[in-house]
Amino acid sequence: FNDMLYQMAKQLRQDLPGISRDLLERQLKATLPGARQCGSCGFGPVEHYACGDLLSHHNERRGMASINNACPKCGWFSAQISQWPEWNGIVHSDCIAQAPATNCSRQGRKGKGRGK
């Protein structure tokens, strides 16, 4: 999902040079109404779909892929989607600016809000 978020931000910056962060956040919030955020570091949006029991498929292998329902930034995990707070609409600065987005998910820095 982080790759998709990065690609969306990159495309919007190409289509609309100088796009504001606020506009990006509003568009993502409208596009992802059920998005959640990490209960530890606040990273979001995180989109879990198809099943509210996140433990049931966590670390499951599907072909060459592995399902990881933990926070892509800090690794926090909670088994039920209801335990993940609703996304507050804030996209972390380090994830917007970095390429590829998977780098930002491996930094593991703690903090809530923009750029922390």
N, CA, C and O atoms as a printed pandas DataFrame, in Angstrom:
     atom_number atom_name residue_name chain_id  residue_number  x_coord  y_coord  z_coord
0              1         N          PHE        A               1    0.813   -1.194    0.000
1              2        CA          PHE        A               1    0.000    0.000    0.000
2              3         C          PHE        A               1    0.860    1.263    0.000
3              4         O          PHE        A               1    0.490    2.269   -0.606
4              5         N          ASN        A               2    2.016    1.210    0.684
5              6        CA          ASN        A               2    2.885    2.390    0.716
6              7         C          ASN        A               2    3.369    2.750   -0.671
7              8         O          ASN        A               2    3.495    3.930   -0.999
8              9         N          ASP        A               3    3.642    1.743   -1.491
9             10        CA          ASP        A               3    4.059    2.020   -2.860
10            11         C          ASP        A               3    2.950    2.748   -3.613
11            12         O          ASP        A               3    3.216    3.678   -4.374
12            13         N          MET        A               4    1.704    2.320   -3.399
13            14        CA          MET        A               4    0.579    2.963   -4.063
14            15         C          MET        A               4    0.442    4.414   -3.587
15            16         O          MET        A               4    0.197    5.306   -4.399
16            17         N          LEU        A               5    0.597    4.659   -2.285
17            18        CA          LEU        A               5    0.525    6.007   -1.745
18            19         C          LEU        A               5    1.609    6.878   -2.370
19            20         O          LEU        A               5    1.336    8.007   -2.780
20            21         N          TYR        A               6    2.818    6.371   -2.446
21            22        CA          TYR        A               6    3.916    7.126   -3.048
22            23         C          TYR        A               6    3.616    7.427   -4.510
23            24         O          TYR        A               6    3.824    8.552   -4.963
24            25         N          GLN        A               7    3.129    6.436   -5.254
25            26        CA          GLN        A               7    2.844    6.636   -6.674
26            27         C          GLN        A               7    1.744    7.676   -6.880
27            28         O          GLN        A               7    1.817    8.488   -7.803
28            29         N          MET        A               8    0.724    7.652   -6.017
29            30        CA          MET        A               8   -0.344    8.644   -6.116
30            31         C          MET        A               8    0.215   10.046   -5.877
31            32         O          MET        A               8   -0.099   10.978   -6.617
32            33         N          ALA        A               9    1.044   10.191   -4.840
33            34        CA          ALA        A               9    1.626   11.500   -4.538
34            35         C          ALA        A               9    2.533   11.958   -5.673
35            36         O          ALA        A               9    2.518   13.129   -6.052
36            37         N          LYS        A              10    3.314   11.043   -6.207
37            38        CA          LYS        A              10    4.225   11.376   -7.309
38            39         C          LYS        A              10    3.437   11.827   -8.538
39            40         O          LYS        A              10    3.792   12.818   -9.177
40            41         N          GLN        A              11    2.372   11.100   -8.869
41            42        CA          GLN        A              11    1.562   11.447  -10.035
42            43         C          GLN        A              11    0.882   12.797   -9.845
43            44         O          GLN        A              11    0.816   13.597  -10.778
44            45         N          LEU        A              12    0.378   13.050   -8.647
45            46        CA          LEU        A              12   -0.264   14.338   -8.395
46            47         C          LEU        A              12    0.737   15.480   -8.511
47            48         O          LEU        A              12    0.400   16.545   -9.029
48            49         N          ARG        A              13    1.976   15.271   -8.032
49            50        CA          ARG        A              13    2.988   16.324   -8.157
50            51         C          ARG        A              13    3.345   16.566   -9.616
51            52         O          ARG        A              13    3.632   17.699  -10.000
52            53         N          GLN        A              14    3.331   15.502  -10.445
53            54        CA          GLN        A              14    3.631   15.674  -11.866
54            55         C          GLN        A              14    2.487   16.390  -12.571
55            56         O          GLN        A              14    2.703   17.285  -13.388
56            57         N          ASP        A              15    1.262   15.978  -12.240
57            58        CA          ASP        A              15    0.093   16.577  -12.883
58            59         C          ASP        A              15   -0.147   18.011  -12.421
59            60         O          ASP        A              15   -0.578   18.860  -13.201
60            61         N          LEU        A              16    0.133   18.269  -11.159
61            62        CA          LEU        A              16   -0.115   19.578  -10.561
62            63         C          LEU        A              16    1.121   20.032   -9.802
63            64         O          LEU        A              16    1.184   19.894   -8.580
64            65         N          PRO        A              17    2.104   20.570  -10.512
65            66        CA          PRO        A              17    3.315   21.009   -9.810
66            67         C          PRO        A              17    2.965   21.953   -8.664
67            68         O          PRO        A              17    2.126   22.843   -8.806
68            69         N          GLY        A              18    3.613   21.746   -7.543
69            70        CA          GLY        A              18    3.358   22.597   -6.385
70            71         C          GLY        A              18    2.128   22.178   -5.593
71            72         O          GLY        A              18    1.641   22.947   -4.765
72            73         N          ILE        A              19    1.620   20.983   -5.829
73            74        CA          ILE        A              19    0.437   20.531   -5.090
74            75         C          ILE        A              19    0.703   20.640   -3.588
75            76         O          ILE        A              19    1.781   20.290   -3.105
76            77         N          SER        A              20   -0.257   21.110   -2.895
77            78        CA          SER        A              20   -0.075   21.293   -1.464
78            79         C          SER        A              20   -0.295   19.985   -0.723
79            80         O          SER        A              20   -1.051   19.114   -1.153
80            81         N          ARG        A              21    0.374   19.884    0.375
81            82        CA          ARG        A              21    0.225   18.720    1.242
82            83         C          ARG        A              21   -1.223   18.597    1.720
83            84         O          ARG        A              21   -1.767   17.495    1.791
84            85         N          ASP        A              22   -1.837   19.728    2.047
85            86        CA          ASP        A              22   -3.223   19.704    2.515
86            87         C          ASP        A              22   -4.158   19.116    1.459
87            88         O          ASP        A              22   -5.056   18.338    1.779
88            89         N          LEU        A              23   -3.941   19.491    0.212
89            90        CA          LEU        A              23   -4.776   18.961   -0.864
90            91         C          LEU        A              23   -4.587   17.453   -0.986
91            92         O          LEU        A              23   -5.563   16.714   -1.115
92            93         N          LEU        A              24   -3.343   16.995   -0.946
93            94        CA          LEU        A              24   -3.068   15.560   -1.009
94            95         C          LEU        A              24   -3.771   14.827    0.128
95            96         O          LEU        A              24   -4.402   13.793   -0.091
96            97         N          GLU        A              25   -3.662   15.360    1.338
97            98        CA          GLU        A              25   -4.293   14.709    2.491
98            99         C          GLU        A              25   -5.813   14.685    2.353
99           100         O          GLU        A              25   -6.445   13.679    2.676
100          101         N          ARG        A              26   -6.402   15.773    1.880
101          102        CA          ARG        A              26   -7.864   15.801    1.691
102          103         C          ARG        A              26   -8.299   14.781    0.645
103          104         O          ARG        A              26   -9.301   14.088    0.820
104          105         N          GLN        A              27   -7.532   14.692   -0.450
105          106        CA          GLN        A              27   -7.884   13.738   -1.504
106          107         C          GLN        A              27   -7.763   12.300   -1.025
107          108         O          GLN        A              27   -8.625   11.471   -1.319
108          109         N          LEU        A              28   -6.704   11.999   -0.294
109          110        CA          LEU        A              28   -6.548   10.643    0.237
110          111         C          LEU        A              28   -7.649   10.322    1.244
111          112         O          LEU        A              28   -8.185    9.214    1.242
112          113         N          LYS        A              29   -7.987   11.272    2.096
113          114        CA          LYS        A              29   -9.040   11.056    3.095
114          115         C          LYS        A              29  -10.370   10.761    2.402
115          116         O          LYS        A              29  -11.129    9.903    2.854
116          117         N          ALA        A              30  -10.652   11.464    1.316
117          118        CA          ALA        A              30  -11.891   11.235    0.573
118          119         C          ALA        A              30  -11.857    9.892   -0.170
119          120         O          ALA        A              30  -12.879    9.218   -0.294
120          121         N          THR        A              31  -10.686    9.520   -0.653
121          122        CA          THR        A              31  -10.544    8.280   -1.420
122          123         C          THR        A              31  -10.532    7.050   -0.528
123          124         O          THR        A              31  -10.971    5.978   -0.944
124          125         N          LEU        A              32  -10.032    7.195    0.697
125          126        CA          LEU        A              32   -9.872    6.060    1.615
126          127         C          LEU        A              32  -10.666    6.289    2.902
127          128         O          LEU        A              32  -10.074    6.448    3.970
128          129         N          PRO        A              33  -11.982    6.307    2.815
129          130        CA          PRO        A              33  -12.787    6.658    3.985
130          131         C          PRO        A              33  -12.660    5.693    5.166
131          132         O          PRO        A              33  -12.916    6.093    6.302
132          133         N          GLY        A              34  -12.278    4.455    4.936
133          134        CA          GLY        A              34  -12.161    3.487    6.028
134          135         C          GLY        A              34  -10.734    3.254    6.480
135          136         O          GLY        A              34  -10.464    2.303    7.212
136          137         N          ALA        A              35   -9.816    4.110    6.053
137          138        CA          ALA        A              35   -8.400    3.906    6.378
138          139         C          ALA        A              35   -8.158    4.017    7.875
139          140         O          ALA        A              35   -8.868    4.726    8.588
140          141         N          ARG        A              36   -7.153    3.308    8.328
141          142        CA          ARG        A              36   -6.753    3.309    9.739
142          143         C          ARG        A              36   -5.340    3.848    9.857
143          144         O          ARG        A              36   -4.668    4.103    8.858
144          145         N          GLN        A              37   -4.903    4.016   11.092
145          146        CA          GLN        A              37   -3.525    4.421   11.333
146          147         C          GLN        A              37   -2.963    3.567   12.463
147          148         O          GLN        A              37   -3.701    2.948   13.229
148          149         N          CYS        A              38   -1.646    3.553   12.542
149          150        CA          CYS        A              38   -0.948    2.775   13.556
150          151         C          CYS        A              38   -1.307    3.285   14.951
151          152         O          CYS        A              38   -1.361    4.491   15.190
152          153         N          GLY        A              39   -1.549    2.358   15.855
153          154        CA          GLY        A              39   -1.861    2.721   17.226
154          155         C          GLY        A              39   -0.639    3.104   18.034
155          156         O          GLY        A              39   -0.770    3.566   19.168
156          157         N          SER        A              40    0.548    2.922   17.475
157          158        CA          SER        A              40    1.770    3.270   18.183
158          159         C          SER        A              40    2.401    4.557   17.645
159          160         O          SER        A              40    2.599    5.508   18.400
160          161         N          CYS        A              41    2.715    4.595   16.356
161          162        CA          CYS        A              41    3.431    5.751   15.795
162          163         C          CYS        A              41    2.518    6.708   15.025
163          164         O          CYS        A              41    2.952    7.801   14.662
164          165         N          GLY        A              42    1.267    6.324   14.769
165          166        CA          GLY        A              42    0.332    7.198   14.066
166          167         C          GLY        A              42    0.451    7.161   12.558
167          168         O          GLY        A              42   -0.227    7.928   11.873
168          169         N          PHE        A              43    1.298    6.284   12.014
169          170        CA          PHE        A              43    1.483    6.202   10.573
170          171         C          PHE        A              43    0.168    5.850    9.884
171          172         O          PHE        A              43   -0.560    4.964   10.332
172          173         N          GLY        A              44   -0.123    6.542    8.806
173          174        CA          GLY        A              44   -1.314    6.258    8.042
174          175         C          GLY        A              44   -1.265    6.994    6.717
175          176         O          GLY        A              44   -0.411    7.864    6.550
176          177         N          PRO        A              45   -2.115    6.698    5.793
177          178        CA          PRO        A              45   -3.199    5.741    5.950
178          179         C          PRO        A              45   -2.717    4.301    5.784
179          180         O          PRO        A              45   -1.829    4.007    4.984
180          181         N          VAL        A              46   -3.326    3.425    6.557
181          182        CA          VAL        A              46   -3.131    1.984    6.422
182          183         C          VAL        A              46   -4.492    1.425    6.046
183          184         O          VAL        A              46   -5.486    1.671    6.730
184          185         N          GLU        A              47   -4.532    0.688    4.978
185          186        CA          GLU        A              47   -5.808    0.153    4.510
186          187         C          GLU        A              47   -5.818   -1.359    4.653
187          188         O          GLU        A              47   -5.201   -2.080    3.869
188          189         N          HIS        A              48   -6.528   -1.821    5.667
189          190        CA          HIS        A              48   -6.761   -3.251    5.841
190          191         C          HIS        A              48   -8.145   -3.514    5.274
191          192         O          HIS        A              48   -9.086   -2.778    5.570
192          193         N          TYR        A              49   -8.278   -4.538    4.476
193          194        CA          TYR        A              49   -9.573   -4.793    3.869
194          195         C          TYR        A              49   -9.840   -6.290    3.826
195          196         O          TYR        A              49   -8.927   -7.102    3.980
196          197         N          ALA        A              50  -11.068   -6.633    3.621
197          198        CA          ALA        A              50  -11.547   -7.999    3.406
198          199         C          ALA        A              50  -11.774   -8.789    4.687
199          200         O          ALA        A              50  -12.580   -9.719    4.691
200          201         N          CYS        A              51  -11.084   -8.445    5.779
201          202        CA          CYS        A              51  -11.251   -9.239    6.994
202          203         C          CYS        A              51  -10.837   -8.407    8.199
203          204         O          CYS        A              51   -9.754   -7.823    8.203
204          205         N          GLY        A              52  -11.674   -8.347    9.206
205          206        CA          GLY        A              52  -11.359   -7.598   10.410
206          207         C          GLY        A              52  -10.431   -8.329   11.359
207          208         O          GLY        A              52   -9.868   -7.722   12.270
208          209         N          ASP        A              53  -10.264   -9.657   11.150
209          210        CA          ASP        A              53   -9.367  -10.463   11.973
210          211         C          ASP        A              53   -7.990  -10.466   11.322
211          212         O          ASP        A              53   -7.694  -11.320   10.487
212          213         N          LEU        A              54   -7.151   -9.512   11.705
213          214        CA          LEU        A              54   -5.858   -9.336   11.055
214          215         C          LEU        A              54   -4.874  -10.452   11.372
215          216         O          LEU        A              54   -3.903  -10.653   10.643
216          217         N          LEU        A              55   -5.119  -11.175   12.452
217          218        CA          LEU        A              55   -4.232  -12.278   12.813
218          219         C          LEU        A              55   -4.435  -13.494   11.906
219          220         O          LEU        A              55   -3.508  -14.276   11.694
220          221         N          SER        A              56   -5.647  -13.651   11.372
221          222        CA          SER        A              56   -5.958  -14.851   10.596
222          223         C          SER        A              56   -5.087  -15.021    9.351
223          224         O          SER        A              56   -4.845  -16.149    8.921
224          225         N          HIS        A              57   -4.616  -13.926    8.771
225          226        CA          HIS        A              57   -3.768  -14.037    7.573
226          227         C          HIS        A              57   -2.371  -13.443    7.775
227          228         O          HIS        A              57   -1.553  -13.452    6.856
228          229         N          HIS        A              58   -2.102  -12.931    8.969
229          230        CA          HIS        A              58   -0.806  -12.306    9.239
230          231         C          HIS        A              58    0.327  -13.317    9.035
231          232         O          HIS        A              58    0.294  -14.421    9.578
232          233         N          ASN        A              59    1.312  -12.928    8.255
233          234        CA          ASN        A              59    2.479  -13.760    7.901
234          235         C          ASN        A              59    2.128  -14.947    7.007
235          236         O          ASN        A              59    2.945  -15.849    6.825
236          237         N          GLU        A              60    0.937  -14.949    6.459
237          238        CA          GLU        A              60    0.538  -16.007    5.518
238          239         C          GLU        A              60    1.292  -15.822    4.204
239          240         O          GLU        A              60    1.478  -14.696    3.744
240          241         N          ARG        A              61    1.721  -16.916    3.611
241          242        CA          ARG        A              61    2.417  -16.872    2.323
242          243         C          ARG        A              61    1.413  -17.141    1.216
243          244         O          ARG        A              61    0.577  -18.039    1.321
244          245         N          ARG        A              62    1.507  -16.350    0.154
245          246        CA          ARG        A              62    0.680  -16.534   -1.043
246          247         C          ARG        A              62    1.615  -16.461   -2.232
247          248         O          ARG        A              62    1.974  -15.371   -2.678
248          249         N          GLY        A              63    2.007  -17.597   -2.740
249          250        CA          GLY        A              63    2.976  -17.628   -3.816
250          251         C          GLY        A              63    4.289  -17.066   -3.322
251          252         O          GLY        A              63    4.850  -17.559   -2.343
252          253         N          MET        A              64    4.784  -16.041   -3.989
253          254        CA          MET        A              64    6.046  -15.402   -3.605
254          255         C          MET        A              64    5.825  -14.267   -2.599
255          256         O          MET        A              64    6.790  -13.684   -2.107
256          257         N          ALA        A              65    4.578  -13.954   -2.296
257          258        CA          ALA        A              65    4.274  -12.834   -1.396
258          259         C          ALA        A              65    3.955  -13.339    0.010
259          260         O          ALA        A              65    3.564  -14.488    0.215
260          261         N          SER        A              66    4.136  -12.445    0.951
261          262        CA          SER        A              66    3.798  -12.723    2.340
262          263         C          SER        A              66    2.918  -11.587    2.844
263          264         O          SER        A              66    3.220  -10.417    2.611
264          265         N          ILE        A              67    1.841  -11.921    3.526
265          266        CA          ILE        A              67    0.925  -10.914    4.062
266          267         C          ILE        A              67    1.456  -10.447    5.410
267          268         O          ILE        A              67    1.735  -11.253    6.298
268          269         N          ASN        A              68    1.591   -9.134    5.546
269          270        CA          ASN        A              68    2.054   -8.547    6.794
270          271         C          ASN        A              68    1.050   -7.473    7.190
271          272         O          ASN        A              68    0.967   -6.431    6.539
272          273         N          ASN        A              69    0.296   -7.715    8.240
273          274        CA          ASN        A              69   -0.719   -6.774    8.698
274          275         C          ASN        A              69   -0.215   -5.845    9.793
275          276         O          ASN        A              69   -1.014   -5.166   10.438
276          277         N          ALA        A              70    1.091   -5.801   10.016
277          278        CA          ALA        A              70    1.680   -4.890   10.999
278          279         C          ALA        A              70    1.868   -3.512   10.378
279          280         O          ALA        A              70    1.795   -3.355    9.160
280          281         N          CYS        A              71    2.108   -2.521   11.220
281          282        CA          CYS        A              71    2.397   -1.176   10.731
282          283         C          CYS        A              71    3.642   -1.223    9.858
283          284         O          CYS        A              71    4.669   -1.749   10.287
284          285         N          PRO        A              72    3.576   -0.686    8.643
285          286        CA          PRO        A              72    4.743   -0.725    7.765
286          287         C          PRO        A              72    5.870    0.192    8.221
287          288         O          PRO        A              72    6.987    0.087    7.715
288          289         N          LYS        A              73    5.604    1.077    9.155
289          290        CA          LYS        A              73    6.652    1.987    9.619
290          291         C          LYS        A              73    7.349    1.487   10.878
291          292         O          LYS        A              73    8.578    1.437   10.919
292          293         N          CYS        A              74    6.589    1.116   11.906
293          294        CA          CYS        A              74    7.208    0.746   13.188
294          295         C          CYS        A              74    7.032   -0.725   13.563
295          296         O          CYS        A              74    7.671   -1.200   14.501
296          297         N          GLY        A              75    6.173   -1.452   12.841
297          298        CA          GLY        A              75    5.980   -2.872   13.124
298          299         C          GLY        A              75    4.906   -3.184   14.153
299          300         O          GLY        A              75    4.672   -4.354   14.455
300          301         N          TRP        A              76    4.236   -2.152   14.706
301          302        CA          TRP        A              76    3.165   -2.388   15.687
302          303         C          TRP        A              76    2.088   -3.254   15.052
303          304         O          TRP        A              76    1.794   -3.123   13.864
304          305         N          PHE        A              77    1.497   -4.146   15.855
305          306        CA          PHE        A              77    0.460   -5.035   15.340
306          307         C          PHE        A              77   -0.632   -5.188   16.381
307          308         O          PHE        A              77   -0.359   -5.311   17.575
308          309         N          SER        A              78   -1.849   -5.180   15.920
309          310        CA          SER        A              78   -3.001   -5.524   16.735
310          311         C          SER        A              78   -3.884   -6.430   15.905
311          312         O          SER        A              78   -4.121   -6.163   14.727
312          313         N          ALA        A              79   -4.366   -7.485   16.505
313          314        CA          ALA        A              79   -5.049   -8.555   15.780
314          315         C          ALA        A              79   -6.405   -8.168   15.193
315          316         O          ALA        A              79   -6.842   -8.780   14.218
316          317         N          GLN        A              80   -7.071   -7.184   15.754
317          318        CA          GLN        A              80   -8.398   -6.797   15.285
318          319         C          GLN        A              80   -8.362   -5.398   14.677
319          320         O          GLN        A              80   -7.766   -4.487   15.251
320          321         N          ILE        A              81   -8.986   -5.227   13.538
321          322        CA          ILE        A              81   -9.021   -3.927   12.865
322          323         C          ILE        A              81   -9.649   -2.858   13.770
323          324         O          ILE        A              81   -9.292   -1.683   13.682
324          325         N          SER        A              82  -10.561   -3.255   14.619
325          326        CA          SER        A              82  -11.213   -2.295   15.519
326          327         C          SER        A              82  -10.228   -1.685   16.511
327          328         O          SER        A              82  -10.519   -0.644   17.100
328          329         N          GLN        A              83   -9.078   -2.309   16.706
329          330        CA          GLN        A              83   -8.069   -1.785   17.625
330          331         C          GLN        A              83   -7.118   -0.803   16.950
331          332         O          GLN        A              83   -6.286   -0.182   17.612
332          333         N          TRP        A              84   -7.241   -0.662   15.626
333          334        CA          TRP        A              84   -6.456    0.332   14.878
334          335         C          TRP        A              84   -7.281    1.615   14.828
335          336         O          TRP        A              84   -8.417    1.583   14.355
336          337         N          PRO        A              85   -6.749    2.741   15.302
337          338        CA          PRO        A              85   -7.520    3.999   15.256
338          339         C          PRO        A              85   -7.849    4.396   13.820
339          340         O          PRO        A              85   -7.122    4.066   12.883
340          341         N          GLU        A              86   -8.966    5.114   13.670
341          342        CA          GLU        A              86   -9.279    5.662   12.348
342          343         C          GLU        A              86   -8.196    6.655   11.970
343          344         O          GLU        A              86   -7.679    7.381   12.820
344          345         N          TRP        A              87   -7.855    6.682   10.677
345          346        CA          TRP        A              87   -6.802    7.565   10.191
346          347         C          TRP        A              87   -7.197    9.014   10.388
347          348         O          TRP        A              87   -8.318    9.406   10.064
348          349         N          ASN        A              88   -6.281    9.811   10.918
349          350        CA          ASN        A              88   -6.550   11.220   11.206
350          351         C          ASN        A              88   -6.357   12.127    9.992
351          352         O          ASN        A              88   -6.558   13.337   10.096
352          353         N          GLY        A              89   -5.975   11.572    8.856
353          354        CA          GLY        A              89   -5.831   12.354    7.633
354          355         C          GLY        A              89   -4.458   12.961    7.430
355          356         O          GLY        A              89   -4.244   13.689    6.461
356          357         N          ILE        A              90   -3.524   12.678    8.324
357          358        CA          ILE        A              90   -2.176   13.241    8.209
358          359         C          ILE        A              90   -1.239   12.232    7.560
359          360         O          ILE        A              90   -1.121   11.095    8.017
360          361         N          VAL        A              91   -0.567   12.663    6.480
361          362        CA          VAL        A              91    0.435   11.846    5.812
362          363         C          VAL        A              91    1.798   12.313    6.309
363          364         O          VAL        A              91    2.092   13.508    6.275
364          365         N          HIS        A              92    2.628   11.388    6.767
365          366        CA          HIS        A              92    3.945   11.738    7.290
366          367         C          HIS        A              92    4.837   12.302    6.194
367          368         O          HIS        A              92    4.867   11.783    5.079
368          369         N          SER        A              93    5.558   13.359    6.514
369          370        CA          SER        A              93    6.446   14.038    5.561
370          371         C          SER        A              93    7.464   13.101    4.948
371          372         O          SER        A              93    7.705   13.148    3.742
372          373         N          ASP        A              94    8.063   12.253    5.761
373          374        CA          ASP        A              94    9.114   11.379    5.258
374          375         C          ASP        A              94    8.590   10.407    4.219
375          376         O          ASP        A              94    9.362    9.947    3.377
376          377         N          CYS        A              95    7.334   10.085    4.247
377          378        CA          CYS        A              95    6.766    9.153    3.269
378          379         C          CYS        A              95    6.385    9.854    1.970
379          380         O          CYS        A              95    6.378    9.225    0.913
380          381         N          ILE        A              96    6.074   11.117    2.029
381          382        CA          ILE        A              96    5.754   11.863    0.811
382          383         C          ILE        A              96    7.031   12.154    0.039
383          384         O          ILE        A              96    7.053   12.049   -1.188
384          385         N          ALA        A              97    8.084   12.514    0.741
385          386        CA          ALA        A              97    9.308   12.972    0.095
386          387         C          ALA        A              97   10.214   11.854   -0.384
387          388         O          ALA        A              97   10.987   12.060   -1.319
388          389         N          GLN        A              98   10.147   10.682    0.221
389          390        CA          GLN        A              98   11.093    9.626   -0.112
390          391         C          GLN        A              98   10.637    8.765   -1.262
391          392         O          GLN        A              98    9.442    8.608   -1.511
392          393         N          ALA        A              99   11.614    8.205   -1.965
393          394        CA          ALA        A              99   11.358    7.236   -3.014
394          395         C          ALA        A              99   12.353    6.117   -2.861
395          396         O          ALA        A              99   13.533    6.400   -2.654
396          397         N          PRO        A             100   11.964    4.883   -2.948
397          398        CA          PRO        A             100   10.584    4.418   -2.949
398          399         C          PRO        A             100    9.969    4.499   -1.557
399          400         O          PRO        A             100   10.676    4.638   -0.559
400          401         N          ALA        A             101    8.654    4.411   -1.506
401          402        CA          ALA        A             101    7.944    4.563   -0.241
402          403         C          ALA        A             101    8.307    3.468    0.751
403          404         O          ALA        A             101    8.188    3.679    1.958
404          405         N          THR        A             102    8.742    2.314    0.284
405          406        CA          THR        A             102    9.078    1.246    1.208
406          407         C          THR        A             102   10.241    1.646    2.097
407          408         O          THR        A             102   10.385    1.090    3.186
408          409         N          ASN        A             103   11.088    2.599    1.675
409          410        CA          ASN        A             103   12.165    3.067    2.542
410          411         C          ASN        A             103   11.600    3.727    3.781
411          412         O          ASN        A             103   12.137    3.546    4.874
412          413         N          CYS        A             104   10.528    4.488    3.634
413          414        CA          CYS        A             104    9.975    5.170    4.793
414          415         C          CYS        A             104    9.372    4.160    5.751
415          416         O          CYS        A             104    9.323    4.415    6.955
416          417         N          SER        A             105    8.917    3.034    5.258
417          418        CA          SER        A             105    8.316    2.047    6.143
418          419         C          SER        A             105    9.361    1.301    6.950
419          420         O          SER        A             105    9.021    0.624    7.920
420          421         N          ARG        A             106   10.619    1.410    6.570
421          422        CA          ARG        A             106   11.665    0.689    7.282
422          423         C          ARG        A             106   12.430    1.573    8.250
423          424         O          ARG        A             106   13.334    1.093    8.934
424          425         N          GLN        A             107   12.092    2.843    8.324
425          426        CA          GLN        A             107   12.847    3.728    9.194
426          427         C          GLN        A             107   12.581    3.445   10.664
427          428         O          GLN        A             107   13.485    3.549   11.493
428          429         N          GLY        A             108   11.340    3.086   10.988
429          430        CA          GLY        A             108   11.013    2.713   12.345
430          431         C          GLY        A             108   11.048    3.851   13.351
431          432         O          GLY        A             108   11.103    3.589   14.553
432          433         N          ARG        A             109   11.018    5.100   12.911
433          434        CA          ARG        A             109   11.014    6.210   13.850
434          435         C          ARG        A             109    9.645    6.331   14.492
435          436         O          ARG        A             109    8.623    6.129   13.837
436          437         N          LYS        A             110    9.630    6.657   15.765
437          438        CA          LYS        A             110    8.379    6.823   16.499
438          439         C          LYS        A             110    7.967    8.287   16.488
439          440         O          LYS        A             110    8.801    9.182   16.350
440          441         N          GLY        A             111    6.657    8.515   16.636
441          442        CA          GLY        A             111    6.160    9.887   16.739
442          443         C          GLY        A             111    4.850   10.025   16.027
443          444         O          GLY        A             111    4.567    9.302   15.072
444          445         N          LYS        A             112    4.047   10.957   16.495
445          446        CA          LYS        A             112    2.752   11.168   15.878
446          447         C          LYS        A             112    2.759   12.492   15.143
447          448         O          LYS        A             112    3.459   13.431   15.520
448          449         N          GLY        A             113    1.971   12.548   14.091
449          450        CA          GLY        A             113    1.797   13.792   13.378
450          451         C          GLY        A             113    2.778   13.935   12.240
451          452         O          GLY        A             113    3.483   12.994   11.877
452          453         N          ARG        A             114    2.810   15.124   11.689
453          454        CA          ARG        A             114    3.601   15.393   10.497
454          455         C          ARG        A             114    5.091   15.377   10.795
455          456         O          ARG        A             114    5.577   16.040   11.711
456          457         N          GLY        A             115    5.802   14.590    9.978
457          458        CA          GLY        A             115    7.245   14.629    9.972
458          459         C          GLY        A             115    7.926   14.201   11.256
459          460         O          GLY        A             115    9.091   14.542   11.462
460          461         N          LYS        A             116    7.267   13.489   12.102
461          462        CA          LYS        A             116    7.888   13.059   13.356
462          463         C          LYS        A             116    8.221   11.601   13.293
463          464         O          LYS        A             116    8.753   11.047   14.255
